[in-house]
Amino acid sequence: MSTTFASGPVRVRVPATSANLGPGFDALGLALGRHDEVTAEVTGGGVRVAVTGEGAGELPADERHLVVTAMRATFDELGGQPAGLALECVNRIPQARGLGSSSAAIVAGVLAARALVVDGDRRLDDGAALRLAAELEGHPDNVAPCLLGGFTIAWTEPAGARAVSLPVAPAVRPTVFVPAERGLTSVARAALPATVPHADAASNAGRAALLVHALTADPALLLPATVDRLHQEQRAPGLPATAALVEALRGADVAAVVSGAGPTVLALSPVPAGFVPGTDWRRWELPIDVSGARVSRGRL
């Protein structure tokens, strides 16, 4: 299969995401209105990556950059590698905070590479793009909302990841509390036990099902719907400030959860005007991104 590359740059805009949403461990996710933008172009040789915003001066500017890694994997799927690549990344999603920065980079890379291949959409349809992104990330709960937008339910079959996106009730207006400290998903996963009690698994199954109803139809049920017994308490010793903020918000009747693996906290119901999380937290009220990743031609 020969590969012909498109001329000129392509631009990909990808949203931040929050995964798990409490009881929906590795399955539920939400796209949020804060975006990274990547402009990519095929060149005559070499790899150049320019990063501004979050991660500038820290992220690699060569083949090791995660967007490039995802692009390389996608070009392999599409039949061939270009001679060179030039990327411009404008990052607004905080790195290693539980808001899907790695998934955003992977999705941006997959879609940018697909757009740079003539008939790439035909060779790699949206379902295949999701499967590839989930394979690169290791789980589909963040890449699914990043790709599809809205509130997503993701699962994995023998052939790979699948997902559906559902509309969210208009009354749901997320707030995120982002700390200065960072967290690593690998460390957070290492804190989880190999097995869980049957009662805890059953509890989470019921709450996750209730959460689907609460997010799509009845936000008044968000507080009981976000009760988790599988991962948040187990990870709390490694994220004491996050655990304390979640407890304080829930004590104020706010449906608060750990965003992904943390340390960001996500509130799915209104936060009282007088609530003060402390000086170490950035507080953002973010709309739900209903469109997911978008691809266009040209530069920023």
Backbone as CSV, one residue per row, in Angstrom:
resi,resn,N_x,N_y,N_z,CA_x,CA_y,CA_z,C_x,C_y,C_z
1,MET,0.856,-1.196,0.000,0.000,0.000,0.000,0.888,1.241,0.000
2,SER,0.884,1.961,-1.089,1.685,3.176,-1.175,0.979,4.317,-0.449
3,THR,1.766,5.283,0.004,1.218,6.397,0.770,1.589,7.715,0.107
4,THR,0.576,8.549,-0.134,0.785,9.882,-0.678,0.432,10.893,0.406
5,PHE,1.332,11.843,0.635,1.123,12.808,1.716,0.555,14.112,1.174
6,ALA,-0.314,14.715,1.970,-0.938,15.979,1.591,0.067,17.115,1.754
7,SER,-0.060,18.127,0.932,0.799,19.298,1.040,0.161,20.310,1.974
8,GLY,1.001,21.102,2.629,0.503,22.125,3.537,0.205,21.575,4.918
9,PRO,0.027,22.474,5.893,-0.189,22.053,7.276,-1.631,21.659,7.567
10,VAL,-1.785,20.832,8.601,-3.106,20.526,9.154,-3.101,20.941,10.619
11,ARG,-4.277,21.266,11.133,-4.403,21.706,12.514,-5.409,20.836,13.230
12,VAL,-5.060,20.403,14.434,-5.952,19.577,15.241,-6.178,20.262,16.583
13,ARG,-7.429,20.370,16.970,-7.815,20.971,18.254,-8.441,19.875,19.107
14,VAL,-7.860,19.630,20.285,-8.295,18.513,21.119,-8.650,19.008,22.521
15,PRO,-9.760,18.500,23.102,-10.186,18.975,24.417,-9.516,18.239,25.568
16,ALA,-9.488,18.908,26.711,-9.144,18.236,27.960,-10.243,17.232,28.287
17,THR,-9.913,16.269,29.121,-10.896,15.263,29.502,-10.730,14.910,30.975
18,SER,-11.815,14.423,31.553,-11.775,13.873,32.898,-12.332,12.463,32.830
19,ALA,-11.595,11.511,33.382,-12.002,10.112,33.311,-12.421,9.589,34.679
20,ASN,-13.102,8.478,34.666,-13.619,7.758,35.840,-14.886,8.409,36.383
21,LEU,-14.842,9.714,36.670,-16.012,10.456,37.177,-16.546,9.830,38.460
22,GLY,-15.644,9.272,39.253,-16.038,8.588,40.476,-16.111,7.097,40.254
23,PRO,-17.322,6.540,40.125,-17.468,5.083,40.060,-17.188,4.462,38.694
24,GLY,-17.066,5.258,37.645,-16.929,4.700,36.297,-15.497,4.405,35.918
25,PHE,-14.792,3.656,36.741,-13.352,3.446,36.586,-13.017,2.836,35.227
26,ASP,-12.131,3.502,34.493,-11.644,3.055,33.181,-12.752,2.945,32.129
27,ALA,-13.907,3.557,32.380,-15.022,3.417,31.436,-15.680,4.744,31.087
28,LEU,-15.890,5.619,32.066,-16.628,6.856,31.826,-15.680,8.037,31.676
29,GLY,-16.056,8.971,30.824,-15.223,10.149,30.604,-16.042,11.330,30.143
30,LEU,-15.463,12.516,30.286,-16.148,13.752,29.943,-15.159,14.689,29.261
31,ALA,-15.570,15.269,28.128,-14.736,16.245,27.413,-15.012,17.638,27.958
32,LEU,-13.940,18.387,28.221,-14.047,19.704,28.845,-13.504,20.792,27.917
33,GLY,-14.044,21.992,28.061,-13.735,23.093,27.158,-12.429,23.803,27.447
34,ARG,-11.349,23.070,27.431,-9.999,23.639,27.464,-9.187,22.814,26.474
35,HIS,-8.437,23.475,25.577,-7.940,22.768,24.405,-6.446,22.951,24.152
36,ASP,-5.843,21.883,23.649,-4.529,21.957,23.024,-4.729,22.043,21.517
37,GLU,-3.793,22.707,20.827,-3.846,22.806,19.373,-2.497,22.414,18.788
38,VAL,-2.555,21.575,17.791,-1.337,21.086,17.139,-1.430,21.375,15.653
39,THR,-0.383,22.004,15.116,-0.252,22.182,13.672,0.885,21.291,13.203
40,ALA,0.623,20.485,12.182,1.623,19.526,11.703,1.753,19.618,10.195
41,GLU,2.973,19.407,9.710,3.247,19.490,8.272,4.363,18.520,7.915
42,VAL,4.223,17.898,6.754,5.278,17.020,6.240,6.396,17.878,5.654
43,THR,7.632,17.519,5.978,8.793,18.263,5.480,9.753,17.310,4.765
44,GLY,10.850,17.885,4.269,11.819,17.095,3.523,12.735,16.245,4.369
45,GLY,12.727,16.440,5.690,13.571,15.624,6.545,13.638,16.147,7.959
46,GLY,13.942,15.263,8.903,14.077,15.634,10.303,12.739,15.821,10.996
47,VAL,12.802,16.017,12.313,11.604,16.263,13.121,11.841,17.496,13.983
48,ARG,10.942,18.465,13.881,11.031,19.682,14.677,9.711,19.885,15.412
49,VAL,9.805,20.114,16.720,8.614,20.337,17.535,8.795,21.613,18.344
50,ALA,7.873,22.545,18.188,7.871,23.774,18.978,6.676,23.741,19.917
51,VAL,6.921,23.963,21.218,5.870,23.898,22.223,5.763,25.239,22.932
52,THR,4.541,25.769,23.011,4.262,26.945,23.826,3.143,26.602,24.807
53,GLY,3.106,27.326,25.914,2.079,27.061,26.906,2.512,25.998,27.895
54,GLU,1.566,25.180,28.326,1.836,24.137,29.309,2.918,23.186,28.794
55,GLY,3.914,22.939,29.600,4.979,22.012,29.227,6.085,22.602,28.392
56,ALA,6.002,23.876,28.050,7.050,24.504,27.242,8.378,24.457,28.002
57,GLY,9.436,24.076,27.318,10.738,23.963,27.931,10.966,22.672,28.677
58,GLU,9.927,21.853,28.814,10.038,20.578,29.505,9.823,19.390,28.571
59,LEU,8.864,19.518,27.682,8.545,18.415,26.781,9.609,18.281,25.696
60,PRO,9.886,17.070,25.228,10.900,16.887,24.175,10.479,17.551,22.876
61,ALA,11.478,17.968,22.103,11.226,18.672,20.842,11.667,17.834,19.653
62,ASP,11.609,16.497,19.815,12.068,15.605,18.748,11.165,14.378,18.686
63,GLU,11.697,13.274,18.215,10.925,12.044,18.046,10.280,11.558,19.341
64,ARG,10.819,11.967,20.487,10.294,11.483,21.755,8.983,12.158,22.162
65,HIS,8.631,13.240,21.492,7.383,13.922,21.822,6.208,12.988,21.553
66,LEU,5.239,12.968,22.474,4.144,12.001,22.383,3.294,12.191,21.131
67,VAL,3.109,13.423,20.687,2.361,13.638,19.444,3.081,12.967,18.277
68,VAL,4.400,13.085,18.227,5.180,12.455,17.160,5.077,10.937,17.259
69,THR,5.170,10.397,18.467,5.041,8.948,18.657,3.716,8.446,18.102
70,ALA,2.628,9.168,18.414,1.312,8.775,17.912,1.229,8.918,16.395
71,MET,1.847,9.958,15.855,1.841,10.132,14.407,2.594,8.996,13.723
72,ARG,3.738,8.609,14.278,4.513,7.517,13.694,3.708,6.221,13.674
73,ALA,3.032,5.926,14.780,2.212,4.711,14.826,1.084,4.761,13.799
74,THR,0.517,5.942,13.614,-0.573,6.089,12.653,-0.063,5.979,11.224
75,PHE,1.071,6.587,10.934,1.647,6.445,9.593,1.947,4.978,9.281
76,ASP,2.397,4.224,10.276,2.622,2.793,10.061,1.321,2.099,9.662
77,GLU,0.232,2.460,10.355,-1.072,1.879,10.016,-1.500,2.257,8.604
78,LEU,-1.086,3.447,8.167,-1.511,3.959,6.863,-0.539,3.612,5.737
79,GLY,0.534,2.914,6.064,1.350,2.358,4.990,2.696,2.993,4.724
80,GLY,3.101,4.036,5.456,4.407,4.608,5.182,4.678,5.868,5.974
81,GLN,5.974,6.154,6.166,6.400,7.313,6.940,6.837,8.456,6.019
82,PRO,6.544,9.708,6.400,7.035,10.850,5.621,8.527,11.067,5.878
83,ALA,9.166,11.842,5.012,10.596,12.115,5.184,10.864,12.905,6.451
84,GLY,9.998,13.869,6.773,10.198,14.689,7.955,8.891,15.293,8.427
85,LEU,8.924,15.868,9.634,7.728,16.464,10.224,8.096,17.754,10.954
86,ALA,7.202,18.719,10.887,7.322,19.943,11.673,6.021,20.141,12.443
87,LEU,6.132,20.331,13.761,4.962,20.475,14.616,5.039,21.752,15.424
88,GLU,3.889,22.401,15.578,3.733,23.516,16.506,2.620,23.143,17.477
89,CYS,2.933,23.099,18.766,1.979,22.699,19.789,1.683,23.871,20.723
90,VAL,0.429,24.243,20.791,-0.015,25.269,21.736,-0.806,24.542,22.815
91,ASN,-0.220,24.409,23.991,-0.787,23.587,25.052,-1.474,24.431,26.117
92,ARG,-2.723,24.101,26.380,-3.478,24.749,27.452,-3.943,23.748,28.507
93,ILE,-3.802,22.474,28.223,-4.176,21.433,29.174,-2.989,21.183,30.100
94,PRO,-3.148,21.337,31.407,-2.029,21.109,32.316,-1.477,19.689,32.192
95,GLN,-0.166,19.573,32.296,0.492,18.281,32.182,0.422,17.509,33.506
96,ALA,0.142,16.204,33.398,0.184,15.295,34.548,-0.679,15.783,35.706
97,ARG,-1.901,16.214,35.399,-2.812,16.692,36.442,-4.131,15.921,36.471
98,GLY,-4.301,14.921,35.615,-5.561,14.207,35.581,-6.589,14.815,34.664
99,LEU,-6.139,15.595,33.673,-7.045,16.225,32.711,-6.785,15.755,31.278
100,GLY,-6.153,14.601,31.144,-6.045,13.965,29.835,-5.031,14.555,28.893
101,SER,-3.940,15.141,29.408,-2.956,15.742,28.501,-2.308,14.705,27.588
102,SER,-2.029,13.515,28.098,-1.408,12.493,27.251,-2.389,11.974,26.208
103,SER,-3.646,11.796,26.601,-4.650,11.368,25.628,-4.857,12.418,24.551
104,ALA,-4.832,13.700,24.941,-4.971,14.769,23.955,-3.824,14.734,22.959
105,ALA,-2.602,14.487,23.447,-1.453,14.405,22.547,-1.581,13.221,21.600
106,ILE,-2.028,12.089,22.122,-2.178,10.888,21.289,-3.258,11.096,20.231
107,VAL,-4.409,11.611,20.647,-5.496,11.845,19.684,-5.065,12.860,18.633
108,ALA,-4.389,13.920,19.066,-3.910,14.924,18.108,-2.959,14.291,17.104
109,GLY,-2.068,13.425,17.573,-1.125,12.776,16.673,-1.804,11.845,15.687
110,VAL,-2.746,11.047,16.168,-3.461,10.120,15.279,-4.225,10.887,14.203
111,LEU,-4.945,11.924,14.610,-5.761,12.659,13.635,-4.907,13.511,12.706
112,ALA,-3.804,14.069,13.217,-2.933,14.857,12.344,-2.303,13.974,11.278
113,ALA,-1.815,12.807,11.675,-1.208,11.891,10.701,-2.237,11.441,9.676
114,ARG,-3.429,11.122,10.133,-4.475,10.693,9.192,-4.798,11.799,8.193
115,ALA,-4.846,13.050,8.684,-5.166,14.168,7.795,-4.040,14.476,6.813
116,LEU,-2.817,14.082,7.154,-1.677,14.335,6.269,-1.492,13.269,5.206
117,VAL,-2.314,12.250,5.246,-2.271,11.193,4.228,-3.482,11.344,3.318
118,VAL,-3.225,11.417,2.033,-4.320,11.479,1.060,-5.161,10.214,1.211
119,ASP,-6.447,10.332,1.332,-7.439,9.297,1.608,-7.218,8.612,2.956
120,GLY,-6.584,9.339,3.906,-6.371,8.778,5.233,-7.668,8.444,5.951
121,ASP,-8.716,9.267,5.750,-10.001,8.996,6.397,-10.585,7.666,5.948
122,ARG,-10.349,7.310,4.699,-10.861,6.034,4.194,-10.051,4.864,4.738
123,ARG,-8.762,5.039,4.836,-7.901,3.950,5.308,-8.029,3.719,6.810
124,LEU,-8.297,4.803,7.559,-8.404,4.705,9.016,-9.654,5.465,9.431
125,ASP,-10.783,4.752,9.569,-12.019,5.434,9.917,-12.016,5.790,11.411
126,ASP,-13.087,6.423,11.877,-13.118,6.911,13.251,-13.036,5.780,14.269
127,GLY,-13.672,4.661,13.968,-13.591,3.522,14.876,-12.184,2.997,14.999
128,ALA,-11.478,2.911,13.877,-10.083,2.457,13.895,-9.190,3.473,14.592
129,ALA,-9.485,4.766,14.417,-8.705,5.801,15.101,-8.856,5.675,16.611
130,LEU,-10.064,5.406,17.090,-10.282,5.195,18.519,-9.513,3.975,19.003
131,ARG,-9.570,2.890,18.270,-8.857,1.680,18.693,-7.359,1.921,18.779
132,LEU,-6.804,2.631,17.786,-5.374,2.904,17.794,-5.005,3.829,18.951
133,ALA,-5.782,4.878,19.174,-5.491,5.809,20.265,-5.560,5.101,21.615
134,ALA,-6.565,4.245,21.801,-6.689,3.521,23.062,-5.537,2.548,23.259
135,GLU,-5.092,1.921,22.179,-3.952,1.015,22.269,-2.690,1.773,22.680
136,LEU,-2.503,2.954,22.131,-1.333,3.756,22.471,-1.402,4.264,23.908
137,GLU,-2.591,4.620,24.371,-2.763,5.151,25.723,-2.795,4.037,26.768
138,GLY,-3.322,2.886,26.394,-3.417,1.779,27.330,-4.810,1.550,27.875
139,HIS,-5.692,2.534,27.734,-7.085,2.421,28.166,-7.878,3.504,27.432
140,PRO,-9.193,3.277,27.223,-9.958,4.185,26.352,-10.713,5.303,27.045
141,ASP,-10.663,5.398,28.388,-11.574,6.297,29.076,-11.303,7.775,28.834
142,ASN,-10.063,8.163,28.504,-9.770,9.549,28.151,-9.793,9.803,26.650
143,VAL,-9.268,8.867,25.858,-9.226,9.110,24.415,-10.625,9.153,23.817
144,ALA,-11.573,8.415,24.419,-12.938,8.401,23.870,-13.592,9.776,23.930
145,PRO,-13.656,10.454,25.099,-14.249,11.802,25.080,-13.424,12.798,24.299
146,CYS,-12.103,12.613,24.253,-11.273,13.527,23.477,-11.646,13.448,21.997
147,LEU,-11.869,12.263,21.508,-12.247,12.077,20.109,-13.701,12.467,19.846
148,LEU,-14.610,12.007,20.699,-16.039,12.086,20.401,-16.722,13.300,21.013
149,GLY,-16.166,13.843,22.101,-16.819,14.928,22.805,-17.925,14.429,23.712
150,GLY,-18.389,15.314,24.596,-19.498,14.991,25.477,-19.142,14.000,26.566
151,PHE,-20.141,13.274,27.015,-20.015,12.246,28.044,-19.931,10.898,27.339
152,THR,-18.871,10.161,27.597,-18.659,8.921,26.860,-18.599,7.713,27.786
153,ILE,-19.054,6.605,27.238,-18.914,5.293,27.863,-18.031,4.477,26.930
154,ALA,-16.922,3.988,27.441,-15.972,3.242,26.615,-15.798,1.837,27.171
155,TRP,-15.543,0.917,26.289,-15.284,-0.459,26.700,-14.337,-1.091,25.683
156,THR,-13.790,-2.250,26.032,-12.821,-2.914,25.158,-13.301,-4.316,24.816
157,GLU,-13.321,-4.617,23.540,-13.670,-5.929,23.021,-12.406,-6.604,22.500
158,PRO,-12.475,-7.881,22.128,-11.274,-8.529,21.587,-10.650,-7.779,20.416
159,ALA,-11.482,-7.100,19.614,-10.959,-6.353,18.467,-10.434,-4.978,18.845
160,GLY,-10.653,-4.540,20.099,-10.175,-3.229,20.520,-11.246,-2.389,21.176
161,ALA,-10.938,-1.118,21.382,-11.815,-0.215,22.124,-13.003,0.238,21.287
162,ARG,-14.106,0.455,21.973,-15.291,1.056,21.378,-15.847,2.077,22.367
163,ALA,-16.675,2.987,21.877,-17.234,4.005,22.762,-18.498,4.594,22.149
164,VAL,-19.336,5.142,23.023,-20.506,5.915,22.601,-20.474,7.233,23.350
165,SER,-21.035,8.272,22.742,-21.129,9.586,23.367,-22.595,9.918,23.603
166,LEU,-22.897,10.410,24.811,-24.260,10.758,25.182,-24.354,12.240,25.502
167,PRO,-25.487,12.879,25.210,-25.653,14.295,25.565,-25.782,14.461,27.075
168,VAL,-25.254,15.570,27.584,-25.267,15.850,29.018,-26.378,16.850,29.323
169,ALA,-27.036,16.655,30.447,-28.092,17.579,30.866,-27.537,18.999,30.968
170,PRO,-28.276,20.002,30.495,-27.770,21.384,30.487,-27.363,21.903,31.854
171,ALA,-27.945,21.387,32.924,-27.638,21.889,34.260,-26.261,21.464,34.751
172,VAL,-25.626,20.511,34.078,-24.305,20.044,34.505,-23.249,21.019,34.001
173,ARG,-22.585,21.695,34.928,-21.562,22.693,34.588,-20.318,22.424,35.423
174,PRO,-19.363,21.709,34.873,-18.211,21.264,35.662,-17.310,22.411,36.124
175,THR,-16.710,22.181,37.271,-15.649,23.029,37.796,-14.458,22.130,38.110
176,VAL,-13.265,22.554,37.732,-12.072,21.789,38.085,-11.194,22.626,38.998
177,PHE,-10.566,21.934,39.945,-9.604,22.539,40.851,-8.258,21.892,40.554
178,VAL,-7.332,22.683,40.018,-6.061,22.161,39.522,-4.942,22.597,40.464
179,PRO,-4.225,21.643,41.075,-3.145,22.013,41.989,-1.836,22.257,41.261
180,ALA,-0.882,22.811,41.983,0.442,23.011,41.402,1.191,21.701,41.267
181,GLU,0.954,20.780,42.203,1.648,19.497,42.160,1.171,18.657,40.986
182,ARG,2.025,17.738,40.564,1.697,16.831,39.470,1.459,15.428,39.998
183,GLY,0.890,14.602,39.148,0.687,13.197,39.490,0.955,12.344,38.275
184,LEU,1.296,11.097,38.479,1.547,10.163,37.388,0.528,9.036,37.440
185,THR,-0.097,8.738,36.289,-1.077,7.661,36.236,-0.459,6.341,36.660
186,SER,0.779,6.096,36.264,1.429,4.827,36.606,1.558,4.662,38.113
187,VAL,1.878,5.749,38.814,1.993,5.690,40.274,0.624,5.462,40.900
188,ALA,-0.391,6.162,40.377,-1.739,6.017,40.917,-2.263,4.600,40.717
189,ARG,-1.978,4.006,39.569,-2.436,2.633,39.312,-1.714,1.635,40.207
190,ALA,-0.476,1.914,40.527,0.288,1.012,41.389,-0.295,0.942,42.788
191,ALA,-1.073,1.957,43.173,-1.670,1.973,44.507,-2.921,1.110,44.601
192,LEU,-3.410,0.616,43.489,-4.650,-0.153,43.494,-4.390,-1.619,43.815
193,PRO,-5.265,-2.239,44.593,-5.103,-3.659,44.912,-5.396,-4.532,43.695
194,ALA,-4.856,-5.741,43.712,-5.059,-6.661,42.587,-6.484,-7.194,42.539
195,THR,-7.137,-7.278,43.686,-8.519,-7.760,43.755,-9.332,-6.820,44.630
196,VAL,-10.652,-6.844,44.448,-11.539,-6.000,45.258,-12.684,-6.857,45.787
197,PRO,-13.257,-6.482,46.920,-14.411,-7.223,47.447,-15.598,-7.164,46.489
198,HIS,-16.349,-8.246,46.452,-17.521,-8.306,45.585,-18.495,-7.174,45.892
199,ALA,-18.648,-6.845,47.164,-19.589,-5.785,47.543,-19.169,-4.438,46.966
200,ASP,-17.854,-4.185,46.935,-17.384,-2.921,46.372,-17.618,-2.871,44.866
201,ALA,-17.361,-3.978,44.185,-17.603,-4.027,42.740,-19.080,-3.827,42.432
202,ALA,-19.938,-4.470,43.223,-21.381,-4.330,43.002,-21.835,-2.899,43.269
203,SER,-21.289,-2.294,44.311,-21.642,-0.909,44.611,-21.274,0.013,43.459
204,ASN,-20.068,-0.137,42.934,-19.645,0.733,41.847,-20.456,0.510,40.585
205,ALA,-20.831,-0.733,40.315,-21.658,-0.996,39.132,-22.979,-0.242,39.226
206,GLY,-23.589,-0.271,40.400,-24.855,0.429,40.574,-24.704,1.935,40.497
207,ARG,-23.644,2.469,41.117,-23.440,3.917,41.089,-23.079,4.402,39.686
208,ALA,-22.290,3.627,38.954,-21.940,4.018,37.584,-23.179,4.056,36.702
209,ALA,-24.055,3.079,36.886,-25.302,3.087,36.123,-26.151,4.301,36.484
210,LEU,-26.213,4.607,37.778,-26.955,5.785,38.219,-26.334,7.064,37.672
211,LEU,-25.003,7.092,37.583,-24.320,8.283,37.085,-24.688,8.577,35.634
212,VAL,-24.863,7.549,34.820,-25.299,7.767,33.439,-26.640,8.500,33.435
213,HIS,-27.554,8.063,34.287,-28.862,8.721,34.363,-28.734,10.144,34.913
214,ALA,-27.893,10.302,35.937,-27.756,11.624,36.557,-27.164,12.648,35.598
215,LEU,-26.148,12.247,34.845,-25.492,13.181,33.929,-26.360,13.519,32.721
216,THR,-27.173,12.595,32.289,-27.941,12.814,31.063,-29.366,13.299,31.308
217,ALA,-29.918,13.020,32.511,-31.324,13.326,32.707,-31.667,13.966,34.045
218,ASP,-30.950,13.643,35.123,-31.367,14.102,36.447,-30.153,14.475,37.300
219,PRO,-29.582,15.677,37.081,-28.392,16.084,37.841,-28.596,16.147,39.351
220,ALA,-29.855,16.152,39.824,-30.103,16.163,41.266,-29.553,14.913,41.942
221,LEU,-29.290,13.881,41.168,-28.781,12.621,41.714,-27.257,12.499,41.616
222,LEU,-26.577,13.575,41.225,-25.140,13.472,41.009,-24.358,13.138,42.276
223,LEU,-24.787,13.640,43.425,-24.022,13.363,44.644,-24.021,11.868,44.978
224,PRO,-25.170,11.200,45.084,-25.100,9.757,45.335,-24.517,8.976,44.159
225,ALA,-24.669,9.497,42.947,-24.183,8.779,41.767,-22.672,8.770,41.652
226,THR,-21.991,9.652,42.362,-20.528,9.747,42.244,-19.791,9.071,43.395
227,VAL,-20.477,8.267,44.172,-19.816,7.515,45.243,-18.965,6.402,44.628
228,ASP,-17.718,6.327,45.058,-16.778,5.328,44.528,-16.190,4.506,45.658
229,ARG,-15.995,3.196,45.391,-15.355,2.324,46.377,-14.194,1.526,45.782
230,LEU,-13.818,1.832,44.549,-12.790,1.025,43.885,-11.408,1.665,43.836
231,HIS,-11.311,2.997,43.750,-9.986,3.560,43.490,-9.656,4.837,44.247
232,GLN,-10.626,5.669,44.584,-10.285,6.970,45.166,-9.724,6.841,46.580
233,GLU,-10.361,6.064,47.428,-9.856,5.885,48.793,-8.495,5.193,48.789
234,GLN,-8.326,4.249,47.849,-7.066,3.512,47.775,-5.907,4.422,47.367
235,ARG,-6.193,5.436,46.577,-5.154,6.351,46.113,-4.961,7.549,47.034
236,ALA,-5.850,7.724,47.992,-5.843,8.919,48.834,-4.528,9.147,49.580
237,PRO,-3.869,8.115,50.122,-2.615,8.388,50.841,-1.553,9.072,49.988
238,GLY,-1.566,8.828,48.691,-0.602,9.471,47.804,-1.023,10.844,47.342
239,LEU,-2.297,11.207,47.583,-2.831,12.504,47.166,-3.624,13.116,48.312
240,PRO,-2.974,13.409,49.430,-3.724,13.869,50.606,-4.490,15.170,50.384
241,ALA,-3.903,16.130,49.682,-4.597,17.400,49.451,-5.812,17.199,48.552
242,THR,-5.666,16.346,47.551,-6.790,16.038,46.660,-7.910,15.359,47.429
243,ALA,-7.566,14.358,48.226,-8.571,13.636,49.008,-9.284,14.577,49.973
244,ALA,-8.539,15.489,50.585,-9.143,16.429,51.529,-10.108,17.382,50.827
245,LEU,-9.749,17.831,49.628,-10.629,18.744,48.898,-11.892,18.022,48.435
246,VAL,-11.760,16.801,47.951,-12.945,16.030,47.568,-13.875,15.866,48.770
247,GLU,-13.306,15.533,49.929,-14.117,15.352,51.142,-14.805,16.654,51.536
248,ALA,-14.080,17.771,51.448,-14.667,19.056,51.822,-15.806,19.440,50.882
249,LEU,-15.608,19.242,49.605,-16.660,19.570,48.637,-17.877,18.678,48.826
250,ARG,-17.661,17.387,49.002,-18.798,16.489,49.189,-19.518,16.792,50.506
251,GLY,-18.761,17.255,51.497,-19.386,17.692,52.743,-20.281,18.908,52.559
252,ALA,-20.011,19.671,51.478,-20.844,20.823,51.123,-21.894,20.458,50.078
253,ASP,-22.146,19.147,49.929,-23.153,18.614,48.996,-22.810,18.858,47.538
254,VAL,-21.514,18.903,47.232,-21.049,19.040,45.854,-20.605,17.664,45.356
255,ALA,-21.038,17.292,44.167,-20.661,16.003,43.580,-19.235,16.095,43.053
256,ALA,-18.280,15.930,43.958,-16.866,16.073,43.624,-16.195,14.711,43.569
257,VAL,-15.249,14.571,42.637,-14.499,13.328,42.448,-13.066,13.680,42.076
258,VAL,-12.201,12.697,42.141,-10.849,12.853,41.608,-10.936,12.787,40.093
259,SER,-10.314,13.738,39.420,-10.314,13.743,37.954,-9.253,12.769,37.454
260,GLY,-9.687,11.712,36.796,-8.750,10.707,36.317,-7.966,10.119,37.471
261,ALA,-6.646,10.083,37.321,-5.772,9.597,38.391,-5.335,10.717,39.318
262,GLY,-5.893,11.933,39.137,-5.545,13.063,39.972,-4.278,13.752,39.479
263,PRO,-3.892,14.788,40.181,-4.443,15.295,41.442,-5.567,16.325,41.310
264,THR,-5.992,16.646,40.086,-7.091,17.601,39.898,-8.383,17.037,40.477
265,VAL,-9.220,17.928,41.001,-10.539,17.568,41.515,-11.596,18.112,40.559
266,LEU,-12.575,17.288,40.241,-13.675,17.662,39.356,-14.962,17.747,40.159
267,ALA,-15.668,18.880,40.037,-16.990,19.046,40.637,-18.026,19.059,39.522
268,LEU,-19.010,18.195,39.642,-20.030,18.077,38.598,-21.316,18.819,38.937
269,SER,-21.433,19.283,40.170,-22.580,20.087,40.563,-22.076,21.441,41.059
270,PRO,-22.939,22.440,41.172,-22.491,23.791,41.507,-21.720,23.863,42.825
271,VAL,-20.656,24.650,42.803,-19.842,24.871,43.996,-20.343,26.143,44.678
272,PRO,-20.619,26.106,45.984,-21.104,27.322,46.669,-20.168,28.503,46.458
273,ALA,-20.738,29.671,46.293,-19.952,30.869,45.982,-18.893,31.152,47.040
274,GLY,-19.184,30.834,48.276,-18.238,31.135,49.339,-17.208,30.055,49.602
275,PHE,-17.243,28.982,48.822,-16.294,27.895,49.071,-14.901,28.297,48.608
276,VAL,-13.914,28.162,49.488,-12.532,28.528,49.185,-11.659,27.280,49.305
277,PRO,-11.084,26.784,48.213,-10.295,25.558,48.275,-8.902,25.752,48.848
278,GLY,-8.430,26.996,48.903,-7.073,27.264,49.340,-6.296,27.959,48.236
279,THR,-5.128,28.436,48.568,-4.355,29.237,47.620,-3.596,28.396,46.603
280,ASP,-3.485,27.093,46.825,-2.680,26.263,45.940,-3.469,25.675,44.775
281,TRP,-4.707,26.088,44.610,-5.565,25.503,43.576,-5.995,26.566,42.566
282,ARG,-5.869,26.230,41.296,-6.493,27.032,40.240,-7.909,26.519,40.041
283,ARG,-8.860,27.405,40.005,-10.276,27.026,39.860,-10.779,27.479,38.495
284,TRP,-11.214,26.518,37.683,-11.732,26.831,36.356,-13.133,26.258,36.208
285,GLU,-14.059,27.074,35.800,-15.375,26.589,35.392,-15.316,26.361,33.889
286,LEU,-15.472,25.116,33.480,-15.279,24.747,32.079,-16.569,24.199,31.487
287,PRO,-16.927,24.636,30.293,-18.075,24.028,29.626,-17.746,22.611,29.179
288,ILE,-18.772,21.856,28.893,-18.564,20.536,28.318,-18.334,20.701,26.820
289,ASP,-17.274,20.100,26.320,-16.996,20.144,24.889,-17.827,19.055,24.212
290,VAL,-18.780,19.453,23.396,-19.691,18.486,22.787,-19.205,17.989,21.432
291,SER,-18.169,18.619,20.885,-17.729,18.281,19.531,-16.556,17.314,19.499
292,GLY,-15.719,17.312,20.528,-14.526,16.481,20.494,-13.461,17.062,19.587
293,ALA,-12.512,16.225,19.194,-11.381,16.685,18.387,-11.852,17.207,17.033
294,ARG,-11.199,18.282,16.581,-11.548,18.880,15.292,-10.293,19.031,14.439
295,VAL,-10.433,18.778,13.160,-9.302,18.866,12.232,-9.630,19.906,11.175
296,SER,-8.657,20.754,10.864,-8.823,21.750,9.807,-7.500,21.911,9.055
297,ARG,-7.539,22.653,7.989,-6.334,22.904,7.188,-5.775,24.286,7.521
298,GLY,-4.474,24.427,7.447,-3.852,25.723,7.677,-3.254,25.837,9.060
299,ARG,-2.602,26.956,9.303,-1.943,27.189,10.585,-2.857,27.878,11.573
300,LEU,-2.371,27.978,12.804,-3.128,28.657,13.861,-3.287,30.131,13.531
